[in-house]
Amino acid sequence: MSQSDHPIAVTLYGPVRGVRKTAATGVEYLNFQKIPYCKPPIGERRFKDLERPEPWTEPLDCSQQGPSGYQFNKLLNKIVGSEDHLYMNVFTKELKPEKLRPVMLWVHGGAFMRGSSGTEMYGPDYLIQKDIVLVTFNYRIGAFGFLSLDSKELGIPGNGGLKDQNMAIRWVRDNIAHFGGDPNNVTLFGESAGGCSVHYHLVSGQSKHLFRRAIVMSGCTLNNWSTALRRGMAERLAKALGWNGKGGEAEALKVLIAAPAEEITKQQDLLLTPNELENRILFPFGPVVEPYLTESTFISKAPLEMCREAWSNDIDILIGGNSEEGLFCLSSIKENPAIMDNLKNFEYLVPTELELVRASRACQEYGLKLKKFYYGDTEPSFENREGYLTLMTDKLFWHGLHRTICSRISSQKQAQTFVYRFAVDSETYNHYRIYFCDPRVRGTAHADDLSYLFKNVLGPVPDVDTFEYRTMQILVELFSNFAILGTPNGGSVGNLWEPVGRNVEPYKCLNINNQGLSFIDLPEARRMQLWDSMYRTDQLY
């Protein structure tokens, strides 16, 4: 390979050497992976705020991908990863274009407990067809990224993973021009916990004006899982790792810092109690409202309050989700069919943020209301699970997205909010549904849209004459148009998609399905009204 096949870019900390590659779509691009954006968070730095990397002088080999953070990998059925995993990946067509290109900065999902920026799931092959620079990165996940201690002296208030993301966004602002990217035109986008993270950057003052636009996919701060309840998780984890319960948080922390990373990863997945699982608490460690204020506080109060005064009510966003998000719950009810028999009168499905005692009359009434709406006069069972999966679509995803849309409209700012709904149902390319739910069921599960935005190892590029290929090109064009032009419209996708108007409801969405694009009333509107009816006006948005 010649020198042009191993391009060298400069960063604030030192030079990096990449490699020239050809995407599966035939496009040539420059690949830089494993660029350090901080000192590795190992040893005494575990759980702490990140420090800037030590500068270097010789070109660093950044042609190969780095490891993921520690996690249990479902496909491999084992624990994988490294604590030294905080790196940036940049995919660009040229280092010195005549005009700097818009940047699309991706935040991966994974319930704040799993996932990585690895190209096995997030290959650049589709998006790099467009005139953008794509950036992906890792942040700390699980207890490593979201441990929270009350004691100010210990300096671990929580949200380390979100603060990692903030540092990565700042790295892009300071370095991306050396890779041909425009630091003044960055679109932050992410899905699931990544979409929720993007929304946290939209509402936290720490990320104010670090990016220009955002795409929020299948997750937001108003979802009921966006903040982890403070249930002494750090102490519970320390006890599982051998702490004797004496000496308070300081002694617990000593145990947590000394513990092998694999053991932390193994034990954190066992922490949730049956009661917590019954209340649909999805993970032990995630974002928290921090227990005290510092200069780097990321979440200072309830997300609903942050939304109302968000700096980003002035910037344009795309926001939406998939038509059958709740299909991702299918694997848990297949493993444990008793979940369906234990729904009782649905009181455990009433939103926890309403702060109702489960045995209270109000909670019982709301539970019966949900049961009647999703099941009519029939009884829920494993065979009759459609109503439950639809309810979970709404409870875990769409109602939070709906409240976020309404919150932005009610702010009376002029910024645009474009709503989409992804409903493409393919027998071969809806990879999440096929591999993690059930290949025999139909619908568009949580994360199925990712197979059309990123190349993954689960399938080749779709054949050109298929609706799957057309879907990929449409989704890539809509999202890159938004990053490049500030509107998703234009080019081959036309001018169908309008932002939500001043009147909150009803609003329309761009519906993306097997036939193509249509601009329609949100099909879930009646379901959203049901969930709205359980909240007081001051609790909604």
VEXPADREN-369236 format. One record per residue (C-alpha): residue in three letters; x negated, y negated, z. Coordinates in steps of 0.5 Angstrom, whole numbers, padded with zeros to 4 digits, always signed. Example, Ala and Ser with C-alpha at 12.3 -4.5 7.8 and 13.67 -1.06 7.14 Angstrom:
<nodes>
Ala-0025+0009+0016/Ser-0027+0002+0014/
</nodes>
This chain:
<nodes>
Met+0000+0000+0000/Ser-0002-0007-0002/Gln-0002-0013+0003/Ser+0004-0015+0000/Asp+0007-0009+0002/His+0005-0010+0010/Pro+0007-0018+0010/Ile+0005-0021+0016/Ala+0009-0027+0020/Val+0007-0031+0026/Thr+0011-0032+0032/Leu+0010-0037+0038/Tyr+0006-0031+0042/Gly+0002-0028+0036/Pro+0002-0025+0029/Val+0006-0019+0027/Arg+0006-0014+0021/Gly+0012-0011+0018/Val+0013-0007+0012/Arg+0017-0007+0005/Lys+0022-0003+0005/Thr+0028-0001+0000/Ala+0035-0001+0003/Ala+0040+0005+0001/Thr+0044+0000-0003/Gly+0037-0001-0007/Val+0035-0008-0005/Glu+0028-0010-0003/Tyr+0027-0013+0004/Leu+0022-0014+0009/Asn+0022-0010+0016/Phe+0020-0012+0022/Gln+0021-0008+0028/Lys+0019-0008+0036/Ile+0017-0015+0036/Pro+0016-0016+0044/Tyr+0021-0022+0046/Cys+0019-0021+0054/Lys+0014-0017+0058/Pro+0016-0010+0059/Pro+0021-0010+0065/Ile+0017-0004+0069/Gly+0015-0003+0076/Glu+0016-0009+0080/Arg+0020-0013+0075/Arg+0025-0007+0074/Phe+0032-0011+0075/Lys+0029-0018+0075/Asp+0029-0024+0071/Leu+0025-0023+0064/Glu+0018-0026+0064/Arg+0015-0029+0057/Pro+0011-0024+0053/Glu+0003-0025+0054/Pro+0000-0028+0047/Trp-0004-0024+0043/Thr-0009-0025+0037/Glu-0009-0019+0032/Pro-0003-0018+0028/Leu+0001-0013+0032/Asp+0004-0007+0028/Cys+0011-0008+0028/Ser+0013-0003+0022/Gln+0016+0002+0027/Gln+0022+0002+0031/Gly+0022+0002+0039/Pro+0025+0006+0044/Ser+0032+0005+0047/Gly+0034+0004+0054/Tyr+0035+0010+0059/Gln+0042+0013+0057/Phe+0045+0019+0057/Asn+0046+0021+0049/Lys+0052+0024+0047/Leu+0050+0027+0041/Leu+0044+0030+0043/Asn+0047+0032+0050/Lys+0041+0029+0054/Ile+0038+0023+0057/Val+0033+0019+0053/Gly+0030+0012+0053/Ser+0024+0008+0056/Glu+0024+0002+0061/Asp+0019-0001+0056/His+0025-0002+0050/Leu+0026-0010+0050/Tyr+0024-0012+0043/Met+0027-0016+0037/Asn+0028-0013+0030/Val+0028-0018+0024/Phe+0030-0016+0017/Thr+0029-0021+0011/Lys+0028-0022+0004/Glu+0022-0026+0004/Leu+0018-0030+0009/Lys+0018-0037+0006/Pro+0024-0038+0001/Glu+0025-0045-0002/Lys+0031-0046+0003/Leu+0032-0042+0010/Arg+0037-0037+0010/Pro+0043-0037+0015/Val+0042-0032+0021/Met+0046-0026+0023/Leu+0044-0024+0030/Trp+0047-0017+0032/Val+0049-0015+0040/His+0050-0008+0040/Gly+0056-0005+0044/Gly+0056+0002+0049/Ala+0060+0000+0055/Phe+0054-0004+0058/Met+0051+0003+0059/Arg+0049+0006+0053/Gly+0047+0004+0046/Ser+0041+0001+0042/Ser+0039-0003+0036/Gly+0036+0003+0033/Thr+0037+0003+0025/Glu+0040+0010+0026/Met+0047+0007+0028/Tyr+0045+0000+0025/Gly+0041+0000+0019/Pro+0041-0007+0015/Asp+0042-0004+0008/Tyr+0049-0007+0007/Leu+0048-0014+0010/Ile+0042-0015+0007/Gln+0045-0015+0000/Lys+0047-0022+0002/Asp+0043-0028+0003/Ile+0042-0028+0010/Val+0037-0026+0015/Leu+0039-0020+0020/Val+0036-0020+0027/Thr+0038-0014+0032/Phe+0035-0013+0039/Asn+0035-0009+0045/Tyr+0037-0011+0052/Arg+0038-0008+0059/Ile+0044-0003+0060/Gly+0047+0001+0066/Ala+0044-0001+0073/Phe+0037-0003+0070/Gly+0041-0009+0066/Phe+0047-0010+0071/Leu+0045-0009+0078/Ser+0048-0014+0083/Leu+0046-0016+0090/Asp+0049-0021+0095/Ser+0042-0023+0098/Lys+0039-0029+0095/Glu+0032-0027+0098/Leu+0032-0021+0093/Gly+0034-0025+0087/Ile+0038-0020+0083/Pro+0045-0023+0083/Gly+0047-0019+0077/Asn+0048-0020+0069/Gly+0041-0019+0067/Gly+0043-0015+0061/Leu+0046-0022+0059/Lys+0040-0026+0061/Asp+0036-0021+0057/Gln+0041-0023+0051/Asn+0040-0030+0052/Met+0033-0030+0052/Ala+0033-0026+0045/Ile+0038-0032+0042/Arg+0032-0037+0045/Trp+0027-0033+0041/Val+0031-0033+0035/Arg+0032-0040+0035/Asp+0024-0041+0037/Asn+0021-0036+0032/Ile+0026-0034+0026/Ala+0024-0040+0021/His+0017-0036+0020/Phe+0022-0030+0018/Gly+0025-0035+0013/Gly+0031-0036+0017/Asp+0035-0042+0019/Pro+0035-0043+0027/Asn+0040-0048+0026/Asn+0045-0044+0022/Val+0045-0037+0027/Thr+0052-0033+0027/Leu+0052-0029+0034/Phe+0056-0022+0033/Gly+0057-0016+0036/Glu+0062-0010+0038/Ser+0066-0007+0044/Ala+0061-0009+0050/Gly+0057-0013+0044/Gly+0063-0017+0043/Cys+0065-0018+0050/Ser+0057-0020+0051/Val+0058-0025+0045/His+0064-0028+0048/Tyr+0060-0029+0055/His+0055-0033+0051/Leu+0061-0037+0048/Val+0063-0039+0055/Ser+0057-0039+0059/Gly+0053-0046+0059/Gln+0047-0042+0059/Ser+0048-0041+0051/Lys+0051-0047+0050/His+0049-0049+0042/Leu+0044-0044+0042/Phe+0048-0041+0036/Arg+0053-0044+0031/Arg+0058-0039+0030/Ala+0061-0033+0033/Ile+0064-0026+0031/Val+0068-0023+0037/Met+0069-0015+0035/Ser+0074-0011+0039/Gly+0072-0014+0046/Cys+0072-0020+0050/Thr+0071-0023+0057/Leu+0079-0023+0058/Asn+0079-0015+0057/Asn+0080-0012+0064/Trp+0073-0008+0063/Ser+0069-0015+0062/Thr+0067-0015+0069/Ala+0065-0010+0074/Leu+0069-0010+0080/Arg+0064-0011+0086/Arg+0065-0005+0090/Gly+0058-0004+0093/Met+0055+0000+0087/Ala+0048-0002+0088/Glu+0048+0001+0095/Arg+0052+0007+0092/Leu+0047+0008+0087/Ala+0041+0008+0092/Lys+0045+0013+0097/Ala+0045+0018+0091/Leu+0038+0017+0090/Gly+0036+0018+0098/Trp+0037+0012+0101/Asn+0039+0013+0109/Gly+0044+0007+0109/Lys+0039+0003+0114/Gly+0036-0004+0113/Gly+0041-0007+0108/Glu+0040-0009+0101/Ala+0033-0010+0102/Glu+0031-0003+0104/Ala+0036+0000+0098/Leu+0032-0004+0093/Lys+0026-0001+0095/Val+0029+0006+0094/Leu+0032+0003+0087/Ile+0025+0001+0085/Ala+0021+0007+0087/Ala+0026+0012+0084/Pro+0025+0015+0077/Ala+0029+0012+0071/Glu+0031+0018+0069/Glu+0034+0020+0076/Ile+0038+0013+0076/Thr+0041+0014+0069/Lys+0043+0021+0071/Gln+0046+0018+0078/Gln+0049+0012+0075/Asp+0054+0016+0071/Leu+0057+0020+0077/Leu+0058+0014+0081/Leu+0066+0013+0079/Thr+0071+0016+0084/Pro+0077+0020+0082/Asn+0081+0014+0084/Glu+0077+0009+0080/Leu+0077+0013+0074/Glu+0085+0013+0075/Asn+0085+0006+0075/Arg+0082+0006+0068/Ile+0075+0003+0071/Leu+0070+0005+0065/Phe+0063+0004+0068/Pro+0060+0003+0074/Phe+0055-0003+0072/Gly+0057-0009+0068/Pro+0058-0016+0068/Val+0059-0019+0075/Val+0061-0026+0077/Glu+0055-0028+0081/Pro+0055-0028+0088/Tyr+0051-0034+0089/Leu+0049-0040+0084/Thr+0042-0041+0081/Glu+0039-0045+0075/Ser+0040-0038+0071/Thr+0047-0036+0073/Phe+0050-0034+0067/Ile+0057-0032+0070/Ser+0059-0037+0076/Lys+0067-0036+0076/Ala+0072-0032+0073/Pro+0072-0031+0066/Leu+0079-0034+0065/Glu+0077-0040+0068/Met+0070-0040+0064/Cys+0075-0040+0057/Arg+0079-0046+0059/Glu+0073-0050+0059/Ala+0068-0047+0054/Trp+0063-0051+0050/Ser+0065-0046+0044/Asn+0072-0049+0044/Asp+0069-0053+0039/Ile+0066-0048+0034/Asp+0069-0043+0029/Ile+0070-0036+0031/Leu+0072-0030+0027/Ile+0076-0025+0032/Gly+0079-0018+0032/Gly+0080-0011+0033/Asn+0082-0004+0030/Ser+0089-0002+0029/Glu+0088+0005+0033/Glu+0082+0003+0038/Gly+0085+0007+0044/Leu+0084+0013+0040/Phe+0077+0013+0044/Cys+0081+0016+0050/Leu+0082+0022+0046/Ser+0076+0026+0048/Ser+0077+0024+0056/Ile+0084+0027+0055/Lys+0082+0033+0051/Glu+0077+0034+0057/Asn+0082+0033+0062/Pro+0089+0034+0060/Ala+0092+0033+0067/Ile+0091+0026+0066/Met+0097+0026+0062/Asp+0101+0029+0067/Asn+0098+0025+0072/Leu+0101+0018+0069/Lys+0107+0019+0074/Asn+0111+0012+0073/Phe+0105+0008+0070/Glu+0103+0004+0076/Tyr+0096+0006+0075/Leu+0096+0003+0068/Val+0099-0004+0070/Pro+0093-0009+0069/Thr+0089-0010+0076/Glu+0088-0017+0075/Leu+0095-0018+0077/Glu+0093-0016+0084/Leu+0099-0012+0085/Val+0099-0007+0091/Arg+0100+0000+0087/Ala+0105+0002+0092/Ser+0109-0005+0091/Arg+0116-0006+0088/Ala+0113-0011+0083/Cys+0108-0006+0080/Gln+0113+0000+0080/Glu+0117-0004+0076/Tyr+0112-0006+0071/Gly+0110+0001+0071/Leu+0117+0003+0069/Lys+0117-0002+0064/Leu+0111+0000+0060/Lys+0113+0007+0060/Lys+0120+0006+0057/Phe+0116+0001+0052/Tyr+0111+0006+0050/Tyr+0115+0013+0051/Gly+0123+0011+0051/Asp+0127+0017+0054/Thr+0121+0022+0053/Glu+0116+0024+0058/Pro+0108+0023+0056/Ser+0104+0030+0055/Phe+0098+0032+0052/Glu+0102+0034+0046/Asn+0106+0027+0046/Arg+0100+0023+0047/Glu+0101+0018+0042/Gly+0105+0013+0046/Tyr+0099+0013+0051/Leu+0093+0012+0046/Thr+0097+0006+0043/Leu+0098+0003+0050/Met+0091+0004+0051/Thr+0089+0000+0045/Asp+0093-0005+0048/Lys+0091-0005+0055/Leu+0084-0004+0054/Phe+0083-0009+0047/Trp+0088-0012+0044/His+0091-0016+0050/Gly+0085-0019+0052/Leu+0083-0021+0044/His+0090-0024+0044/Arg+0089-0028+0050/Thr+0083-0030+0048/Ile+0086-0033+0041/Cys+0092-0036+0045/Ser+0086-0039+0050/Arg+0083-0042+0044/Ile+0089-0045+0041/Ser+0091-0048+0047/Ser+0085-0052+0048/Gln+0087-0057+0043/Lys+0080-0057+0040/Gln+0080-0057+0032/Ala+0075-0051+0032/Gln+0078-0045+0027/Thr+0080-0039+0030/Phe+0080-0033+0024/Val+0084-0027+0027/Tyr+0083-0020+0023/Arg+0085-0013+0024/Phe+0081-0007+0021/Ala+0086-0001+0019/Val+0082+0003+0014/Asp+0083+0010+0015/Ser+0078+0015+0011/Glu+0077+0022+0012/Thr+0069+0022+0012/Tyr+0067+0015+0014/Asn+0071+0013+0020/His+0065+0016+0024/Tyr+0067+0014+0031/Arg+0073+0018+0030/Ile+0070+0024+0027/Tyr+0065+0025+0031/Phe+0067+0022+0038/Cys+0075+0023+0038/Asp+0077+0029+0033/Pro+0076+0030+0026/Arg+0083+0032+0025/Val+0087+0026+0027/Arg+0088+0020+0023/Gly+0087+0012+0025/Thr+0082+0007+0026/Ala+0079+0008+0032/His+0075+0004+0036/Ala+0068+0003+0033/Asp+0070+0006+0026/Asp+0069-0001+0023/Leu+0061-0001+0024/Ser+0061+0005+0019/Tyr+0062-0001+0014/Leu+0058-0006+0016/Phe+0052-0002+0018/Lys+0049+0004+0015/Asn+0048+0010+0020/Val+0045+0017+0020/Leu+0052+0020+0020/Gly+0053+0019+0012/Pro+0050+0016+0006/Val+0052+0010+0002/Pro+0060+0011+0000/Asp+0060+0013-0008/Val+0062+0006-0012/Asp+0068+0008-0014/Thr+0071+0009-0007/Phe+0076+0005-0003/Glu+0070+0006+0003/Tyr+0065+0003-0002/Arg+0070-0003-0003/Thr+0071-0003+0004/Met+0064-0004+0006/Gln+0063-0009+0000/Ile+0069-0013+0003/Leu+0067-0013+0010/Val+0060-0015+0009/Glu+0062-0021+0004/Leu+0067-0023+0009/Phe+0062-0023+0015/Ser+0057-0026+0011/Asn+0061-0031+0008/Phe+0063-0034+0015/Ala+0055-0034+0017/Ile+0053-0037+0010/Leu+0059-0042+0008/Gly+0063-0043+0015/Thr+0069-0040+0012/Pro+0070-0032+0011/Asn+0074-0034+0004/Gly+0070-0035-0003/Gly+0067-0030-0008/Ser+0071-0024-0009/Val+0075-0024-0003/Gly+0079-0030-0005/Asn+0082-0035-0001/Leu+0087-0031+0003/Trp+0085-0032+0010/Glu+0087-0038+0014/Pro+0085-0040+0021/Val+0091-0039+0027/Gly+0095-0046+0027/Arg+0096-0050+0033/Asn+0103-0047+0035/Val+0100-0041+0039/Glu+0105-0035+0037/Pro+0107-0032+0032/Tyr+0100-0032+0029/Lys+0098-0028+0023/Cys+0092-0024+0021/Leu+0088-0022+0016/Asn+0089-0014+0015/Ile+0084-0010+0012/Asn+0086-0003+0010/Asn+0085+0002+0005/Gln+0089-0002+0000/Gly+0085-0008+0001/Leu+0087-0015+0004/Ser+0093-0018+0006/Phe+0095-0024+0010/Ile+0101-0022+0015/Asp+0104-0023+0022/Leu+0100-0019+0027/Pro+0103-0012+0027/Glu+0102-0012+0035/Ala+0106-0018+0036/Arg+0112-0015+0040/Arg+0107-0011+0044/Met+0103-0017+0046/Gln+0109-0020+0048/Leu+0111-0014+0053/Trp+0104-0015+0056/Asp+0105-0023+0057/Ser+0111-0022+0060/Met+0107-0019+0066/Tyr+0103-0025+0067/Arg+0105-0031+0071/Thr+0103-0037+0066/Asp+0097-0039+0070/Gln+0094-0032+0069/Leu+0095-0031+0062/Tyr+0090-0036+0059/
</nodes>
